Amino acid sequence: MVSFREILNKCHLYDLGYRGDMFTLSNKYGDGTYTKERLDRVVANPIWTYMFTNYGIEGLVVRSSDHKPLLMRFSKEEEASMNSAQLFKYEAKWNLEDDCGGVVLENWKYGGIHSDPVNKVKGMLENCEGALERWSR
């Protein structure tokens, strides 16, 4: 799992999370070896998350498999997102984490694709916000 996370990090791919049950795999054994894990993920890079701000991922219920499918909906349009809107709050305790500064530095450069200075800074802030939210999970 460490190698998997290292590759995701190297490729600037971040777990988008999802709504629903915390686990995507269950072996459904009743003999004391019952296992539940979160194996399935949806990942994207900062450019994709900037382009598709309205997205939502939902873990679906299934009866005939040990894996739960993930349903992703996304749009470039300004429409209501499946993710509930919440105010972003930077947590002061994040400063104590060694890799927090790296998350900000790495993602700051991907948000500013606008020529207008105000929108450029806004994009950079939004990109860092998304990266910090994913990193803090």
CYANA upper distance limits for C-alpha pairs under 8 A (distance plus 0.5 A):
  1 MET  CA      5 ARG  CA      6.78
  2 VAL  CA      6 GLU  CA      6.68
  3 SER  CA      7 ILE  CA      6.73
  4 PHE  CA      8 LEU  CA      6.81
  5 ARG  CA      9 ASN  CA      6.59
  6 GLU  CA     10 LYS  CA      6.54
  7 ILE  CA     11 CYS  CA      6.60
  8 LEU  CA     12 HIS  CA      6.51
  8 LEU  CA     13 LEU  CA      5.40
  8 LEU  CA     14 TYR  CA      7.23
  9 ASN  CA     13 LEU  CA      6.51
  9 ASN  CA     14 TYR  CA      7.83
 11 CYS  CA     45 ASN  CA      8.35
 12 HIS  CA     44 ALA  CA      8.44
 12 HIS  CA     45 ASN  CA      5.99
 12 HIS  CA     46 PRO  CA      7.74
 13 LEU  CA     43 VAL  CA      6.21
 13 LEU  CA     44 ALA  CA      5.48
 13 LEU  CA     45 ASN  CA      5.01
 13 LEU  CA     46 PRO  CA      7.99
 14 TYR  CA     43 VAL  CA      5.58
 14 TYR  CA     44 ALA  CA      5.97
 14 TYR  CA     45 ASN  CA      6.66
 14 TYR  CA     46 PRO  CA      8.40
 14 TYR  CA    131 ALA  CA      8.16
 14 TYR  CA    134 ARG  CA      7.31
 15 ASP  CA     41 ARG  CA      6.98
 15 ASP  CA     42 VAL  CA      6.32
 15 ASP  CA     43 VAL  CA      4.99
 15 ASP  CA     44 ALA  CA      7.35
 15 ASP  CA    134 ARG  CA      7.10
 16 LEU  CA     41 ARG  CA      8.13
 16 LEU  CA     42 VAL  CA      6.29
 16 LEU  CA     43 VAL  CA      6.12
 16 LEU  CA     44 ALA  CA      7.51
 16 LEU  CA     57 ILE  CA      8.26
 16 LEU  CA    134 ARG  CA      7.32
 17 GLY  CA     41 ARG  CA      7.65
 17 GLY  CA     42 VAL  CA      7.48
 17 GLY  CA     57 ILE  CA      7.53
 17 GLY  CA    134 ARG  CA      8.26
 18 TYR  CA     56 GLY  CA      7.44
 18 TYR  CA     57 ILE  CA      5.10
 18 TYR  CA     58 GLU  CA      5.69
 18 TYR  CA     59 GLY  CA      7.05
 19 ARG  CA     56 GLY  CA      8.44
 19 ARG  CA     57 ILE  CA      6.73
 19 ARG  CA     58 GLU  CA      5.25
 19 ARG  CA     59 GLY  CA      6.61
 20 GLY  CA     58 GLU  CA      6.49
 20 GLY  CA     59 GLY  CA      5.58
 20 GLY  CA     60 LEU  CA      7.86
 21 ASP  CA     59 GLY  CA      7.11
 22 MET  CA     38 ARG  CA      7.32
 23 PHE  CA     36 LYS  CA      6.55
 23 PHE  CA     37 GLU  CA      5.62
 23 PHE  CA     38 ARG  CA      4.92
 23 PHE  CA     39 LEU  CA      8.11
 24 THR  CA     36 LYS  CA      8.05
 24 THR  CA     37 GLU  CA      6.71
 24 THR  CA     38 ARG  CA      5.34
 24 THR  CA     39 LEU  CA      6.54
 24 THR  CA     40 ASP  CA      6.55
 24 THR  CA     59 GLY  CA      7.81
 24 THR  CA     67 HIS  CA      6.05
 24 THR  CA     68 LYS  CA      5.43
 24 THR  CA     69 PRO  CA      8.06
 25 LEU  CA     35 THR  CA      8.40
 25 LEU  CA     36 LYS  CA      6.09
 25 LEU  CA     37 GLU  CA      5.76
 25 LEU  CA     38 ARG  CA      6.66
 25 LEU  CA     39 LEU  CA      7.04
 25 LEU  CA     40 ASP  CA      8.43
 25 LEU  CA     66 ASP  CA      5.97
 25 LEU  CA     67 HIS  CA      5.06
 25 LEU  CA     68 LYS  CA      6.88
 26 SER  CA     34 TYR  CA      7.96
 26 SER  CA     35 THR  CA      6.15
 26 SER  CA     36 LYS  CA      5.02
 26 SER  CA     37 GLU  CA      7.17
 26 SER  CA     66 ASP  CA      5.77
 26 SER  CA     67 HIS  CA      7.29
 27 ASN  CA     34 TYR  CA      6.73
 27 ASN  CA     35 THR  CA      6.14
 27 ASN  CA     36 LYS  CA      7.39
 27 ASN  CA     66 ASP  CA      6.27
 28 LYS  CA     34 TYR  CA      6.51
 28 LYS  CA     35 THR  CA      7.74
 28 LYS  CA     66 ASP  CA      7.87
 29 TYR  CA     33 THR  CA      6.73
 29 TYR  CA     34 TYR  CA      5.40
 29 TYR  CA     35 THR  CA      8.11
 30 GLY  CA     34 TYR  CA      6.75
 40 ASP  CA     70 LEU  CA      8.22
 41 ARG  CA     70 LEU  CA      8.41
 42 VAL  CA     57 ILE  CA      8.44
 44 ALA  CA     48 TRP  CA      6.66
 44 ALA  CA     49 THR  CA      7.24
 45 ASN  CA     49 THR  CA      7.03
 46 PRO  CA     50 TYR  CA      6.60
 46 PRO  CA    107 ASN  CA      7.69
 46 PRO  CA    110 TYR  CA      7.06
 46 PRO  CA    111 GLY  CA      8.19
 46 PRO  CA    127 ASN  CA      7.15
 46 PRO  CA    131 ALA  CA      8.09
 47 ILE  CA     51 MET  CA      6.73
 47 ILE  CA    110 TYR  CA      7.07
 47 ILE  CA    111 GLY  CA      7.95
 48 TRP  CA     52 PHE  CA      6.49
 49 THR  CA     53 THR  CA      6.24
 49 THR  CA    127 ASN  CA      8.42
 50 TYR  CA    111 GLY  CA      7.62
 50 TYR  CA    123 GLY  CA      8.26
 50 TYR  CA    126 GLU  CA      8.48
 50 TYR  CA    127 ASN  CA      7.20
 51 MET  CA     76 LYS  CA      7.11
 52 PHE  CA     74 PHE  CA      6.95
 52 PHE  CA     75 SER  CA      6.33
 52 PHE  CA     76 LYS  CA      5.61
 53 THR  CA     74 PHE  CA      8.31
 53 THR  CA     75 SER  CA      7.90
 53 THR  CA     76 LYS  CA      7.38
 54 ASN  CA     74 PHE  CA      6.01
 54 ASN  CA     75 SER  CA      5.95
 54 ASN  CA     76 LYS  CA      7.17
 54 ASN  CA     77 GLU  CA      7.97
 54 ASN  CA     78 GLU  CA      7.82
 54 ASN  CA     79 GLU  CA      7.46
 54 ASN  CA     80 ALA  CA      7.56
 54 ASN  CA     81 SER  CA      5.37
 54 ASN  CA     82 MET  CA      8.01
 55 TYR  CA     72 MET  CA      7.63
 55 TYR  CA     73 ARG  CA      5.95
 55 TYR  CA     74 PHE  CA      4.52
 55 TYR  CA     75 SER  CA      6.95
 55 TYR  CA     81 SER  CA      6.48
 55 TYR  CA     82 MET  CA      7.03
 55 TYR  CA     83 ASN  CA      7.70
 56 GLY  CA     72 MET  CA      6.25
 56 GLY  CA     73 ARG  CA      5.87
 56 GLY  CA     74 PHE  CA      6.95
 56 GLY  CA     81 SER  CA      7.19
 56 GLY  CA     82 MET  CA      5.45
 56 GLY  CA     83 ASN  CA      6.20
 57 ILE  CA     70 LEU  CA      6.98
 57 ILE  CA     71 LEU  CA      6.00
 57 ILE  CA     72 MET  CA      4.90
 57 ILE  CA     73 ARG  CA      6.95
 57 ILE  CA     82 MET  CA      8.37
 58 GLU  CA     70 LEU  CA      6.09
 58 GLU  CA     71 LEU  CA      5.68
 58 GLU  CA     72 MET  CA      7.04
 59 GLY  CA     68 LYS  CA      6.80
 59 GLY  CA     69 PRO  CA      6.58
 59 GLY  CA     70 LEU  CA      5.16
 59 GLY  CA     71 LEU  CA      6.93
 60 LEU  CA     68 LYS  CA      6.37
 60 LEU  CA     69 PRO  CA      6.11
 60 LEU  CA     70 LEU  CA      6.53
 60 LEU  CA     71 LEU  CA      7.41
 61 VAL  CA     68 LYS  CA      6.70
 61 VAL  CA     69 PRO  CA      8.12
 62 VAL  CA     67 HIS  CA      8.26
 62 VAL  CA     68 LYS  CA      6.52
 62 VAL  CA     69 PRO  CA      8.12
 75 SER  CA     79 GLU  CA      8.25
 81 SER  CA     85 ALA  CA      8.37
 88 PHE  CA    129 GLU  CA      7.56
 90 TYR  CA     94 TRP  CA      8.34
 91 GLU  CA     95 ASN  CA      8.43
 92 ALA  CA     96 LEU  CA      8.46
 93 LYS  CA     97 GLU  CA      7.98
 94 TRP  CA    100 CYS  CA      6.70
 95 ASN  CA    100 CYS  CA      6.97
 95 ASN  CA    101 GLY  CA      7.96
 98 ASP  CA    102 GLY  CA      8.42
 99 ASP  CA    103 VAL  CA      6.83
100 CYS  CA    104 VAL  CA      7.02
100 CYS  CA    132 LEU  CA      8.26
101 GLY  CA    105 LEU  CA      6.64
102 GLY  CA    106 GLU  CA      6.35
103 VAL  CA    107 ASN  CA      6.60
103 VAL  CA    128 CYS  CA      8.18
103 VAL  CA    131 ALA  CA      7.36
103 VAL  CA    132 LEU  CA      7.40
103 VAL  CA    135 TRP  CA      8.19
104 VAL  CA    108 TRP  CA      6.27
104 VAL  CA    128 CYS  CA      6.23
104 VAL  CA    131 ALA  CA      8.09
104 VAL  CA    132 LEU  CA      7.85
105 LEU  CA    109 LYS  CA      7.76
106 GLU  CA    110 TYR  CA      8.39
107 ASN  CA    111 GLY  CA      7.66
107 ASN  CA    124 MET  CA      8.16
107 ASN  CA    127 ASN  CA      6.82
107 ASN  CA    128 CYS  CA      6.05
107 ASN  CA    131 ALA  CA      7.30
108 TRP  CA    112 GLY  CA      8.17
108 TRP  CA    124 MET  CA      5.72
108 TRP  CA    125 LEU  CA      7.67
108 TRP  CA    127 ASN  CA      7.20
108 TRP  CA    128 CYS  CA      6.31
109 LYS  CA    124 MET  CA      7.35
110 TYR  CA    124 MET  CA      7.24
110 TYR  CA    127 ASN  CA      7.51
111 GLY  CA    120 LYS  CA      7.48
111 GLY  CA    121 VAL  CA      8.22
111 GLY  CA    122 LYS  CA      8.44
111 GLY  CA    123 GLY  CA      5.03
111 GLY  CA    124 MET  CA      4.36
111 GLY  CA    125 LEU  CA      7.71
111 GLY  CA    126 GLU  CA      7.61
111 GLY  CA    127 ASN  CA      5.71
111 GLY  CA    128 CYS  CA      8.27
112 GLY  CA    119 ASN  CA      8.10
112 GLY  CA    120 LYS  CA      4.75
112 GLY  CA    121 VAL  CA      6.72
112 GLY  CA    122 LYS  CA      8.23
112 GLY  CA    123 GLY  CA      5.82
112 GLY  CA    124 MET  CA      5.58
113 ILE  CA    120 LYS  CA      6.64
113 ILE  CA    123 GLY  CA      7.92
114 HIS  CA    119 ASN  CA      6.51
114 HIS  CA    120 LYS  CA      5.30
114 HIS  CA    123 GLY  CA      8.29
115 SER  CA    119 ASN  CA      8.20
115 SER  CA    120 LYS  CA      7.10
116 ASP  CA    120 LYS  CA      6.50
117 PRO  CA    121 VAL  CA      6.73
118 VAL  CA    122 LYS  CA      6.67
119 ASN  CA    123 GLY  CA      6.49
120 LYS  CA    124 MET  CA      6.76
121 VAL  CA    125 LEU  CA      6.62
122 LYS  CA    126 GLU  CA      6.66
123 GLY  CA    127 ASN  CA      6.56
124 MET  CA    128 CYS  CA      6.73
125 LEU  CA    129 GLU  CA      6.56
126 GLU  CA    130 GLY  CA      6.77
127 ASN  CA    131 ALA  CA      6.73
128 CYS  CA    132 LEU  CA      6.46
129 GLU  CA    133 GLU  CA      6.65
130 GLY  CA    134 ARG  CA      6.76
131 ALA  CA    135 TRP  CA      6.48
132 LEU  CA    136 SER  CA      6.42
133 GLU  CA    137 ARG  CA      7.20
